[in-house]
């Protein structure tokens, strides 16, 4: 298989192996931690969660997260990214341990959300740093392949982490706090892996590093404005279009995720444990879709171009989401989880490649920061829309149709932009 051959080539890069190890432990811990949050907030038998409650939880966790995003990008263009990975992982270890204590103490929900918010806020620095550092450990010729395999491997690690969370509950201790502590241990492992890399390896270049925090924060607005101007230049307009397309696809994904949560909680079964198991199956199928996307995207994006591949992914989702979602049956929804895994991850790989290949290194951290903000705002907006539309059991044909229309619009717009780009050449 070509993916195996590509992995063998990338495996020769020692620093790529080390950066990948940090990503796997970090995102594996994310999967464990987020699964514990889901079971505690949504699937606890004593909690009668509604779509509005889920949307509120997402807003609490992600909107402030987006406010951190611009600052993380500005700092990543000044601070050594290896140090960000190291200290960010150690800080998450501490904060996740605090979350476990709060679960056991049965504190008010708002205090639990504050703790979870702190963990996810630090995640912005770590994930943005991993993406911005990737071009520093592979050459330009293999960047597309690395973009395909590395983030996808991280997503698969997060999926595996979610599975491990279930194992911890069944085999060790039936407690969300125990699962969170397991995630904290994985965050610690990510920090130890970061120590294997030299502090200056991941950039930015020494002349861009400004260690004073006040200097970095005071220039954030100016730096972000410069990044936007950088993206608006003609050589990088495809990047701006790709980011817009991915933002809309993220909106669709968020709306469908809330729908799936409600269906698993109330429609597919009346038992909370069975509903949680169904959600686990859906996540596993999405993970298989992510892996499939990693296999097919390098060849597809290489043949069609990243922009056209994004259009294809959106178009496929636009057709199959109503076909599989409108029956509101378990098996079609599981198939839809796999399809969305393929199309969402395929489009993301292509978007990441466009950003990394066209954005200068000095702007890369800020660009990924803008990328993250768009992602989170779209996701929270989708949850809010879903909360307004979804009935208590999660069955809503208007929501499914709306999502399909948005996917189709993205496909048409990206295809039109690519045709215009070719005609101008």
LUMVOVEX-141747 format. One record per residue (C-alpha): residue in one letter; x, y, z. Coordinates in nm, 3 decimals. Example, Ala and Ser with C-alpha at 12.3 -4.5 7.8 and 13.67 -1.06 7.14 Angstrom:
! LUMVOVEX-141747
pt res: a&px: 1.230&py: -0.450&pz: 0.780
pt res: s&px: 1.367&py: -0.106&pz: 0.714
This chain:
! LUMVOVEX-141747
pt res: x&px: 0.000&py: 0.000&pz: 0.000
pt res: x&px: 0.121&py: 0.351&pz: -0.080
pt res: x&px: 0.036&py: 0.473&pz: 0.270
pt res: x&px: 0.272&py: 0.214&pz: 0.419
pt res: x&px: 0.544&py: 0.316&pz: 0.176
pt res: x&px: 0.491&py: 0.683&pz: 0.257
pt res: x&px: 0.508&py: 0.612&pz: 0.627
pt res: x&px: 0.835&py: 0.425&pz: 0.581
pt res: x&px: 0.982&py: 0.725&pz: 0.401
pt res: x&px: 0.870&py: 0.968&pz: 0.671
pt res: x&px: 0.988&py: 0.733&pz: 0.943
pt res: x&px: 1.346&py: 0.797&pz: 0.831
pt res: x&px: 1.313&py: 1.153&pz: 0.962
pt res: x&px: 1.408&py: 1.119&pz: 1.328
pt res: x&px: 1.254&py: 1.447&pz: 1.434
pt res: x&px: 0.931&py: 1.363&pz: 1.253
pt res: x&px: 0.910&py: 1.045&pz: 1.462
pt res: x&px: 0.956&py: 1.243&pz: 1.780
pt res: x&px: 0.701&py: 1.509&pz: 1.688
pt res: x&px: 0.457&py: 1.235&pz: 1.592
pt res: x&px: 0.504&py: 1.070&pz: 1.933
pt res: x&px: 0.410&py: 1.397&pz: 2.105
pt res: x&px: 0.100&py: 1.423&pz: 1.887
pt res: x&px: -0.009&py: 1.065&pz: 1.951
pt res: x&px: 0.019&py: 1.090&pz: 2.330
pt res: x&px: -0.135&py: 1.438&pz: 2.335
pt res: x&px: -0.436&py: 1.362&pz: 2.119
pt res: x&px: -0.478&py: 1.019&pz: 2.276
pt res: x&px: -0.510&py: 1.199&pz: 2.609
pt res: x&px: -0.761&py: 1.438&pz: 2.449
pt res: x&px: -0.974&py: 1.139&pz: 2.347
pt res: x&px: -0.967&py: 1.000&pz: 2.701
pt res: x&px: -1.044&py: 1.337&pz: 2.860
pt res: x&px: -1.323&py: 1.429&pz: 2.621
pt res: x&px: -1.487&py: 1.089&pz: 2.661
pt res: x&px: -1.490&py: 1.138&pz: 3.037
pt res: x&px: -1.653&py: 1.478&pz: 2.988
pt res: x&px: -1.916&py: 1.333&pz: 2.754
pt res: x&px: -2.011&py: 1.055&pz: 2.991
pt res: x&px: -2.024&py: 1.293&pz: 3.287
pt res: x&px: -2.221&py: 1.571&pz: 3.115
pt res: x&px: -2.443&py: 1.389&pz: 2.864
pt res: x&px: -2.476&py: 1.024&pz: 2.963
pt res: x&px: -2.493&py: 1.039&pz: 3.340
pt res: x&px: -2.823&py: 0.873&pz: 3.436
pt res: x&px: -2.905&py: 1.153&pz: 3.680
pt res: x&px: -2.866&py: 1.421&pz: 3.411
pt res: x&px: -3.147&py: 1.478&pz: 3.158
pt res: x&px: -2.943&py: 1.658&pz: 2.894
pt res: x&px: -3.118&py: 1.849&pz: 2.615
pt res: x&px: -2.980&py: 1.984&pz: 2.291
pt res: x&px: -2.977&py: 2.326&pz: 2.455
pt res: x&px: -2.771&py: 2.195&pz: 2.747
pt res: x&px: -2.522&py: 2.038&pz: 2.509
pt res: x&px: -2.500&py: 2.362&pz: 2.312
pt res: x&px: -2.445&py: 2.559&pz: 2.632
pt res: x&px: -2.166&py: 2.324&pz: 2.734
pt res: x&px: -2.000&py: 2.364&pz: 2.396
pt res: x&px: -2.028&py: 2.743&pz: 2.421
pt res: x&px: -1.873&py: 2.744&pz: 2.768
pt res: x&px: -1.584&py: 2.527&pz: 2.650
pt res: x&px: -1.520&py: 2.661&pz: 2.300
pt res: x&px: -1.607&py: 3.029&pz: 2.278
pt res: x&px: -1.351&py: 3.138&pz: 2.539
pt res: x&px: -1.122&py: 2.882&pz: 2.373
pt res: x&px: -1.154&py: 3.094&pz: 2.056
pt res: x&px: -1.053&py: 3.405&pz: 2.246
pt res: x&px: -0.730&py: 3.230&pz: 2.340
pt res: x&px: -0.667&py: 3.135&pz: 1.977
pt res: x&px: -0.531&py: 3.466&pz: 1.844
pt res: x&px: -0.294&py: 3.498&pz: 2.138
pt res: x&px: -0.170&py: 3.143&pz: 2.094
pt res: x&px: -0.084&py: 3.216&pz: 1.730
pt res: x&px: 0.102&py: 3.534&pz: 1.817
pt res: x&px: 0.299&py: 3.356&pz: 2.087
pt res: x&px: 0.376&py: 3.056&pz: 1.866
pt res: x&px: 0.542&py: 3.292&pz: 1.619
pt res: x&px: 0.766&py: 3.416&pz: 1.903
pt res: x&px: 0.808&py: 3.137&pz: 2.157
pt res: x&px: 1.001&py: 2.820&pz: 2.085
pt res: x&px: 0.736&py: 2.569&pz: 1.984
pt res: x&px: 0.913&py: 2.279&pz: 2.152
pt res: x&px: 0.883&py: 2.461&pz: 2.484
pt res: x&px: 0.514&py: 2.520&pz: 2.418
pt res: x&px: 0.464&py: 2.145&pz: 2.365
pt res: x&px: 0.659&py: 2.061&pz: 2.682
pt res: x&px: 0.509&py: 2.309&pz: 2.927
pt res: x&px: 0.162&py: 2.285&pz: 2.773
pt res: x&px: 0.159&py: 1.911&pz: 2.830
pt res: x&px: 0.276&py: 1.946&pz: 3.190
pt res: x&px: 0.012&py: 2.211&pz: 3.259
pt res: x&px: -0.262&py: 1.991&pz: 3.114
pt res: x&px: -0.147&py: 1.708&pz: 3.339
pt res: x&px: -0.202&py: 1.929&pz: 3.643
pt res: x&px: -0.535&py: 2.072&pz: 3.523
pt res: x&px: -0.676&py: 1.732&pz: 3.428
pt res: x&px: -0.589&py: 1.604&pz: 3.775
pt res: x&px: -0.782&py: 1.898&pz: 3.920
pt res: x&px: -1.081&py: 1.803&pz: 3.704
pt res: x&px: -1.074&py: 1.451&pz: 3.848
pt res: x&px: -1.080&py: 1.592&pz: 4.200
pt res: x&px: -1.377&py: 1.814&pz: 4.114
pt res: x&px: -1.573&py: 1.516&pz: 3.977
pt res: x&px: -1.519&py: 1.321&pz: 4.299
pt res: x&px: -1.606&py: 1.625&pz: 4.511
pt res: x&px: -1.940&py: 1.667&pz: 4.327
pt res: x&px: -1.896&py: 2.043&pz: 4.292
pt res: x&px: -2.138&py: 2.277&pz: 4.105
pt res: x&px: -2.134&py: 2.233&pz: 3.727
pt res: x&px: -1.989&py: 2.577&pz: 3.659
pt res: x&px: -1.672&py: 2.497&pz: 3.853
pt res: x&px: -1.630&py: 2.172&pz: 3.659
pt res: x&px: -1.670&py: 2.363&pz: 3.332
pt res: x&px: -1.405&py: 2.617&pz: 3.435
pt res: x&px: -1.158&py: 2.336&pz: 3.495
pt res: x&px: -1.240&py: 2.173&pz: 3.161
pt res: x&px: -1.214&py: 2.509&pz: 2.989
pt res: x&px: -0.859&py: 2.555&pz: 3.118
pt res: x&px: -0.753&py: 2.218&pz: 2.976
pt res: x&px: -0.901&py: 2.291&pz: 2.633
pt res: x&px: -0.752&py: 2.641&pz: 2.632
pt res: x&px: -0.403&py: 2.495&pz: 2.672
pt res: x&px: -0.487&py: 2.246&pz: 2.397
pt res: x&px: -0.502&py: 2.538&pz: 2.152
pt res: x&px: -0.138&py: 2.613&pz: 2.209
pt res: x&px: -0.032&py: 2.251&pz: 2.178
pt res: x&px: -0.234&py: 2.159&pz: 1.868
pt res: x&px: -0.145&py: 2.482&pz: 1.688
pt res: x&px: 0.218&py: 2.426&pz: 1.778
pt res: x&px: 0.212&py: 2.072&pz: 1.639
pt res: x&px: 0.070&py: 2.192&pz: 1.308
pt res: x&px: 0.304&py: 2.491&pz: 1.277
pt res: x&px: 0.608&py: 2.275&pz: 1.360
pt res: x&px: 0.547&py: 2.002&pz: 1.102
pt res: x&px: 0.727&py: 2.177&pz: 0.810
pt res: x&px: 1.036&py: 2.200&pz: 1.034
pt res: x&px: 1.080&py: 1.822&pz: 1.056
pt res: x&px: 1.014&py: 1.712&pz: 0.694
pt res: x&px: 1.118&py: 1.852&pz: 0.358
pt res: x&px: 0.881&py: 2.032&pz: 0.121
pt res: x&px: 0.855&py: 1.735&pz: -0.112
pt res: x&px: 0.699&py: 1.518&pz: 0.158
pt res: x&px: 0.489&py: 1.784&pz: 0.329
pt res: x&px: 0.161&py: 1.671&pz: 0.168
pt res: x&px: 0.219&py: 1.312&pz: 0.280
pt res: x&px: 0.319&py: 1.424&pz: 0.629
pt res: x&px: 0.008&py: 1.642&pz: 0.642
pt res: x&px: -0.200&py: 1.341&pz: 0.551
pt res: x&px: -0.049&py: 1.097&pz: 0.797
pt res: x&px: 0.044&py: 1.303&pz: 1.102
pt res: x&px: -0.285&py: 1.485&pz: 1.184
pt res: x&px: -0.481&py: 1.175&pz: 1.083
pt res: x&px: -0.267&py: 0.962&pz: 1.313
pt res: x&px: -0.344&py: 1.211&pz: 1.588
pt res: x&px: -0.716&py: 1.186&pz: 1.519
pt res: x&px: -0.693&py: 0.807&pz: 1.527
pt res: x&px: -0.503&py: 0.835&pz: 1.856
pt res: x&px: -0.788&py: 1.046&pz: 1.993
pt res: x&px: -1.034&py: 0.779&pz: 1.879
pt res: x&px: -0.820&py: 0.507&pz: 2.038
pt res: x&px: -0.806&py: 0.718&pz: 2.354
pt res: x&px: -1.185&py: 0.726&pz: 2.360
pt res: x&px: -1.184&py: 0.346&pz: 2.336
pt res: x&px: -0.927&py: 0.319&pz: 2.614
pt res: x&px: -1.150&py: 0.537&pz: 2.829
pt res: x&px: -1.421&py: 0.271&pz: 2.805
pt res: x&px: -1.167&py: 0.001&pz: 2.892
pt res: x&px: -1.057&py: 0.192&pz: 3.203
pt res: x&px: -1.418&py: 0.223&pz: 3.317
pt res: x&px: -1.488&py: -0.149&pz: 3.265
pt res: x&px: -1.162&py: -0.304&pz: 3.380
pt res: x&px: -1.027&py: -0.065&pz: 3.643
pt res: x&px: -1.290&py: 0.154&pz: 3.804
pt res: x&px: -1.636&py: 0.262&pz: 3.698
pt res: x&px: -1.560&py: 0.628&pz: 3.756
pt res: x&px: -1.526&py: 0.932&pz: 3.532
pt res: x&px: -1.258&py: 1.061&pz: 3.770
pt res: x&px: -1.044&py: 0.751&pz: 3.709
pt res: x&px: -1.072&py: 0.804&pz: 3.333
pt res: x&px: -0.966&py: 1.168&pz: 3.368
pt res: x&px: -0.662&py: 1.066&pz: 3.574
pt res: x&px: -0.565&py: 0.821&pz: 3.302
pt res: x&px: -0.583&py: 1.109&pz: 3.053
pt res: x&px: -0.360&py: 1.317&pz: 3.282
pt res: x&px: -0.099&py: 1.040&pz: 3.273
pt res: x&px: -0.103&py: 1.046&pz: 2.892
pt res: x&px: -0.057&py: 1.425&pz: 2.893
pt res: x&px: 0.252&py: 1.371&pz: 3.107
pt res: x&px: 0.386&py: 1.120&pz: 2.855
pt res: x&px: 0.341&py: 1.380&pz: 2.578
pt res: x&px: 0.554&py: 1.624&pz: 2.777
pt res: x&px: 0.827&py: 1.363&pz: 2.824
pt res: x&px: 0.827&py: 1.295&pz: 2.450
pt res: x&px: 0.876&py: 1.667&pz: 2.380
pt res: x&px: 1.194&py: 1.658&pz: 2.589
pt res: x&px: 1.354&py: 1.435&pz: 2.325
pt res: x&px: 1.369&py: 1.731&pz: 2.081
pt res: x&px: 1.611&py: 2.022&pz: 2.092
pt res: x&px: 1.452&py: 2.348&pz: 2.220
pt res: x&px: 1.525&py: 2.538&pz: 1.896
pt res: x&px: 1.431&py: 2.258&pz: 1.654
pt res: x&px: 1.067&py: 2.348&pz: 1.585
pt res: x&px: 1.118&py: 2.720&pz: 1.530
pt res: x&px: 1.038&py: 2.991&pz: 1.479
pt res: x&px: 1.370&py: 3.128&pz: 1.358
pt res: x&px: 1.580&py: 3.282&pz: 1.639
pt res: x&px: 1.538&py: 3.638&pz: 1.513
pt res: x&px: 1.158&py: 3.603&pz: 1.551
pt res: x&px: 1.170&py: 3.475&pz: 1.908
pt res: x&px: 1.070&py: 3.745&pz: 2.158
pt res: x&px: 1.055&py: 3.598&pz: 2.507
pt res: x&px: 0.881&py: 3.894&pz: 2.674
pt res: x&px: 0.512&py: 3.819&pz: 2.721
pt res: x&px: 0.407&py: 4.185&pz: 2.727
pt res: x&px: 0.572&py: 4.246&pz: 2.390
pt res: x&px: 0.397&py: 3.948&pz: 2.233
pt res: x&px: 0.050&py: 4.033&pz: 2.366
pt res: x&px: 0.068&py: 4.403&pz: 2.280
pt res: x&px: 0.135&py: 4.320&pz: 1.915
pt res: x&px: -0.136&py: 4.056&pz: 1.876
pt res: x&px: -0.391&py: 4.272&pz: 1.690
pt res: x&px: -0.126&py: 4.410&pz: 1.458
pt res: x&px: 0.015&py: 4.064&pz: 1.392
pt res: x&px: -0.327&py: 3.914&pz: 1.315
pt res: x&px: -0.405&py: 4.199&pz: 1.077
pt res: x&px: -0.076&py: 4.127&pz: 0.901
pt res: x&px: -0.169&py: 3.759&pz: 0.879
pt res: x&px: -0.504&py: 3.847&pz: 0.721
pt res: x&px: -0.327&py: 4.068&pz: 0.467
pt res: x&px: -0.085&py: 3.783&pz: 0.404
pt res: x&px: -0.378&py: 3.551&pz: 0.328
pt res: x&px: -0.552&py: 3.807&pz: 0.104
pt res: x&px: -0.255&py: 3.837&pz: -0.133
pt res: x&px: -0.320&py: 3.673&pz: -0.475
pt res: x&px: -0.078&py: 3.381&pz: -0.424
pt res: x&px: -0.269&py: 3.279&pz: -0.111
pt res: x&px: -0.633&py: 3.334&pz: -0.209
pt res: x&px: -0.680&py: 2.960&pz: -0.240
pt res: x&px: -0.584&py: 2.940&pz: 0.129
pt res: x&px: -0.858&py: 3.187&pz: 0.224
pt res: x&px: -1.116&py: 2.994&pz: 0.020
pt res: x&px: -1.004&py: 2.663&pz: 0.171
pt res: x&px: -1.036&py: 2.806&pz: 0.523
pt res: x&px: -1.388&py: 2.934&pz: 0.449
pt res: x&px: -1.492&py: 2.600&pz: 0.302
pt res: x&px: -1.351&py: 2.408&pz: 0.599
pt res: x&px: -1.529&py: 2.643&pz: 0.842
pt res: x&px: -1.864&py: 2.572&pz: 0.680
pt res: x&px: -1.795&py: 2.199&pz: 0.677
pt res: x&px: -1.709&py: 2.223&pz: 1.046
pt res: x&px: -2.047&py: 2.390&pz: 1.102
pt res: x&px: -2.216&py: 2.095&pz: 0.937
pt res: x&px: -2.013&py: 1.847&pz: 1.137
pt res: x&px: -2.103&py: 2.019&pz: 1.464
pt res: x&px: -2.475&py: 2.016&pz: 1.387
pt res: x&px: -2.464&py: 1.648&pz: 1.298
pt res: x&px: -2.262&py: 1.563&pz: 1.609
pt res: x&px: -2.525&py: 1.720&pz: 1.837
pt res: x&px: -2.791&py: 1.530&pz: 1.642
pt res: x&px: -2.604&py: 1.204&pz: 1.689
pt res: x&px: -2.559&py: 1.267&pz: 2.061
pt res: x&px: -2.932&py: 1.323&pz: 2.106
pt res: x&px: -3.023&py: 1.021&pz: 1.895
pt res: x&px: -2.788&py: 0.794&pz: 2.092
pt res: x&px: -2.912&py: 0.934&pz: 2.422
pt res: x&px: -3.288&py: 0.924&pz: 2.360
pt res: x&px: -3.397&py: 0.779&pz: 2.022
pt res: x&px: -3.193&py: 0.467&pz: 1.946
pt res: x&px: -3.224&py: 0.322&pz: 2.297
pt res: x&px: -3.374&py: 0.411&pz: 2.635
pt res: x&px: -3.071&py: 0.281&pz: 2.828
pt res: x&px: -2.791&py: 0.530&pz: 2.888
pt res: x&px: -2.518&py: 0.263&pz: 2.883
pt res: x&px: -2.643&py: 0.129&pz: 2.550
pt res: x&px: -2.657&py: 0.482&pz: 2.414
pt res: x&px: -2.299&py: 0.543&pz: 2.522
pt res: x&px: -2.195&py: 0.219&pz: 2.354
pt res: x&px: -2.363&py: 0.328&pz: 2.029
pt res: x&px: -2.179&py: 0.658&pz: 2.046
pt res: x&px: -1.856&py: 0.465&pz: 2.089
pt res: x&px: -1.934&py: 0.260&pz: 1.777
pt res: x&px: -2.002&py: 0.580&pz: 1.583
pt res: x&px: -1.670&py: 0.729&pz: 1.696
pt res: x&px: -1.491&py: 0.410&pz: 1.595
pt res: x&px: -1.646&py: 0.422&pz: 1.250
pt res: x&px: -1.549&py: 0.788&pz: 1.217
pt res: x&px: -1.195&py: 0.688&pz: 1.309
pt res: x&px: -1.201&py: 0.430&pz: 1.032
pt res: x&px: -1.317&py: 0.707&pz: 0.800
pt res: x&px: -1.025&py: 0.925&pz: 0.910
pt res: x&px: -0.783&py: 0.644&pz: 0.829
pt res: x&px: -0.946&py: 0.591&pz: 0.490
pt res: x&px: -0.910&py: 0.962&pz: 0.418
pt res: x&px: -0.540&py: 0.942&pz: 0.502
pt res: x&px: -0.501&py: 0.658&pz: 0.251
pt res: x&px: -0.690&py: 0.815&pz: -0.039
pt res: x&px: -0.626&py: 1.189&pz: 0.006
pt res: x&px: -0.258&py: 1.208&pz: -0.102
pt res: x&px: -0.333&py: 1.047&pz: -0.438
pt res: x&px: -0.668&py: 1.224&pz: -0.484
pt res: x&px: -0.540&py: 1.568&pz: -0.386
pt res: x&px: -0.229&py: 1.513&pz: -0.595
pt res: x&px: -0.435&py: 1.429&pz: -0.902
pt res: x&px: -0.718&py: 1.681&pz: -0.858
pt res: x&px: -0.546&py: 1.950&pz: -0.654
pt res: x&px: -0.635&py: 2.028&pz: -0.287
pt res: x&px: -0.915&py: 2.273&pz: -0.380
pt res: x&px: -1.095&py: 2.029&pz: -0.609
pt res: x&px: -1.057&py: 1.752&pz: -0.353
pt res: x&px: -1.228&py: 1.974&pz: -0.093
pt res: x&px: -1.510&py: 2.027&pz: -0.344
pt res: x&px: -1.543&py: 1.651&pz: -0.398
pt res: x&px: -1.553&py: 1.582&pz: -0.023
pt res: x&px: -1.821&py: 1.845&pz: 0.032
pt res: x&px: -2.022&py: 1.721&pz: -0.265
pt res: x&px: -2.017&py: 1.360&pz: -0.146
pt res: x&px: -2.133&py: 1.469&pz: 0.199
pt res: x&px: -2.407&py: 1.685&pz: 0.046
pt res: x&px: -2.551&py: 1.383&pz: -0.134
pt res: x&px: -2.507&py: 1.112&pz: 0.128
pt res: x&px: -2.601&py: 1.300&pz: 0.447
pt res: x&px: -2.975&py: 1.324&pz: 0.361
pt res: x&px: -2.978&py: 0.976&pz: 0.209
pt res: x&px: -2.835&py: 0.822&pz: 0.525
pt res: x&px: -2.963&py: 1.064&pz: 0.787
pt res: x&px: -3.330&py: 1.116&pz: 0.704
pt res: x&px: -3.436&py: 0.760&pz: 0.799
pt res: x&px: -3.309&py: 0.832&pz: 1.154
pt res: x&px: -3.220&py: 0.466&pz: 1.190
pt res: x&px: -2.919&py: 0.321&pz: 1.370
pt res: x&px: -2.741&py: 0.144&pz: 1.083
pt res: x&px: -2.766&py: 0.432&pz: 0.828
pt res: x&px: -2.643&py: 0.674&pz: 1.094
pt res: x&px: -2.342&py: 0.452&pz: 1.164
pt res: x&px: -2.265&py: 0.448&pz: 0.791
pt res: x&px: -2.300&py: 0.826&pz: 0.788
pt res: x&px: -2.045&py: 0.848&pz: 1.071
pt res: x&px: -1.794&py: 0.667&pz: 0.850
pt res: x&px: -1.873&py: 0.880&pz: 0.544
pt res: x&px: -1.836&py: 1.204&pz: 0.740
pt res: x&px: -1.508&py: 1.075&pz: 0.879
pt res: x&px: -1.376&py: 1.032&pz: 0.525
pt res: x&px: -1.506&py: 1.360&pz: 0.384
pt res: x&px: -1.429&py: 1.580&pz: 0.684
pt res: x&px: -1.076&py: 1.449&pz: 0.734
pt res: x&px: -1.008&py: 1.446&pz: 0.361
pt res: x&px: -1.103&py: 1.813&pz: 0.335
pt res: x&px: -0.903&py: 1.897&pz: 0.646
pt res: x&px: -0.587&py: 1.729&pz: 0.515
pt res: x&px: -0.619&py: 1.926&pz: 0.193
pt res: x&px: -0.681&py: 2.252&pz: 0.382
pt res: x&px: -0.384&py: 2.196&pz: 0.613
pt res: x&px: -0.164&py: 2.132&pz: 0.312
pt res: x&px: -0.277&py: 2.451&pz: 0.139
pt res: x&px: -0.211&py: 2.656&pz: 0.454
pt res: x&px: 0.129&py: 2.508&pz: 0.527
pt res: x&px: 0.257&py: 2.521&pz: 0.170
pt res: x&px: 0.148&py: 2.877&pz: 0.091
pt res: x&px: 0.190&py: 3.062&pz: 0.423
pt res: x&px: 0.534&py: 3.189&pz: 0.523
pt res: x&px: 0.684&py: 3.039&pz: 0.839
pt res: x&px: 0.668&py: 3.369&pz: 1.026
pt res: x&px: 0.289&py: 3.380&pz: 0.974
pt res: x&px: 0.212&py: 3.011&pz: 1.009
pt res: x&px: 0.132&py: 3.011&pz: 1.381
pt res: x&px: -0.103&py: 3.308&pz: 1.346
pt res: x&px: -0.274&py: 3.152&pz: 1.045
pt res: x&px: -0.341&py: 2.829&pz: 1.232
pt res: x&px: -0.469&py: 3.041&pz: 1.519
pt res: x&px: -0.724&py: 3.205&pz: 1.286
pt res: x&px: -0.803&py: 2.857&pz: 1.154
pt res: x&px: -0.880&py: 2.736&pz: 1.508
pt res: x&px: -1.098&py: 3.036&pz: 1.590
pt res: x&px: -1.307&py: 2.980&pz: 1.277
pt res: x&px: -1.339&py: 2.612&pz: 1.366
pt res: x&px: -1.460&py: 2.677&pz: 1.718
pt res: x&px: -1.703&py: 2.958&pz: 1.633
pt res: x&px: -1.853&py: 2.745&pz: 1.356
pt res: x&px: -1.886&py: 2.448&pz: 1.591
pt res: x&px: -2.057&py: 2.649&pz: 1.865
pt res: x&px: -2.281&py: 2.818&pz: 1.609
pt res: x&px: -2.382&py: 2.477&pz: 1.478
pt res: x&px: -2.465&py: 2.360&pz: 1.830
pt res: x&px: -2.679&py: 2.670&pz: 1.883
pt res: x&px: -2.867&py: 2.613&pz: 1.558
pt res: x&px: -2.916&py: 2.247&pz: 1.648
pt res: x&px: -3.051&py: 2.346&pz: 1.988
pt res: x&px: -3.312&py: 2.567&pz: 1.822
pt res: x&px: -3.419&py: 2.307&pz: 1.566
pt res: x&px: -3.380&py: 1.967&pz: 1.731
pt res: x&px: -3.673&py: 1.806&pz: 1.914
pt res: x&px: -3.597&py: 1.619&pz: 2.240
pt res: x&px: -3.526&py: 1.289&pz: 2.064
pt res: x&px: -3.293&py: 1.441&pz: 1.801
pt res: x&px: -3.505&py: 1.360&pz: 1.493
pt res: x&px: -3.516&py: 1.671&pz: 1.270
pt res: x&px: -3.550&py: 1.649&pz: 0.892
pt res: x&px: -3.510&py: 2.030&pz: 0.848
pt res: x&px: -3.168&py: 2.017&pz: 1.017
pt res: x&px: -3.048&py: 1.731&pz: 0.798
pt res: x&px: -3.166&py: 1.910&pz: 0.483
pt res: x&px: -3.004&py: 2.238&pz: 0.592
pt res: x&px: -2.671&py: 2.064&pz: 0.648
pt res: x&px: -2.694&py: 1.897&pz: 0.306
pt res: x&px: -2.759&py: 2.235&pz: 0.140
pt res: x&px: -2.454&py: 2.389&pz: 0.311
pt res: x&px: -2.233&py: 2.100&pz: 0.203
pt res: x&px: -2.357&py: 2.132&pz: -0.155
pt res: x&px: -2.299&py: 2.509&pz: -0.156
pt res: x&px: -1.940&py: 2.455&pz: -0.043
pt res: x&px: -1.884&py: 2.203&pz: -0.320
pt res: x&px: -2.022&py: 2.436&pz: -0.589
pt res: x&px: -1.828&py: 2.739&pz: -0.460
pt res: x&px: -1.494&py: 2.555&pz: -0.440
pt res: x&px: -1.540&py: 2.401&pz: -0.785
pt res: x&px: -1.623&py: 2.746&pz: -0.930
pt res: x&px: -1.317&py: 2.903&pz: -0.766
pt res: x&px: -1.090&py: 2.629&pz: -0.901
pt res: x&px: -1.226&py: 2.673&pz: -1.254
pt res: x&px: -1.163&py: 3.048&pz: -1.237
pt res: x&px: -0.813&py: 2.988&pz: -1.106
pt res: x&px: -0.732&py: 2.760&pz: -1.398
pt res: x&px: -0.874&py: 3.007&pz: -1.651
pt res: x&px: -0.654&py: 3.286&pz: -1.513
pt res: x&px: -0.339&py: 3.080&pz: -1.554
